[in-house]
Amino acid sequence: MNELTYIPLTAIDCLTPALLIDRNAPLDVLHANATARVLAVTQMMETFSSREVQDADAIDLKQLATTAMILLRDGCDLLNVLGWRLQPK
């Protein structure tokens, strides 16, 4: 595997990454994947914000925060690659 072609997602820190981004993927594919992750977090937060949080369990809050963090970090990683690709050469 060419290290210049594939970069690991950064949400989960590990020595051997299992999920990679293909830097040469079509721009629309990179955008679609980033959008899907950001939209999922947006919808989750919209649902969460319409609920009463005083009864929320600390474990549930931690799990929601972790899920949001992973999805947003993946989205940011994809947007970074998209940004690199859009830079003039």
C-alpha angles and dihedrals in degrees: 000000000000110000089206092058101044128045126185124245108251103212092092117046111217138140095238111039117209099190119060138178118227104225088203096055114125113274092241090055092051090048094047092051093047091046093050092054096045091046091050091054092044092053092045092051092046090054092044093049091056092059131081107257100191089084094046118122116237091231091053091049091050091050092049091048092049092049091050091047094052094047094045093047090050089049091049091049090052092046090050091055090046089051092050090050093051094053113108113252 
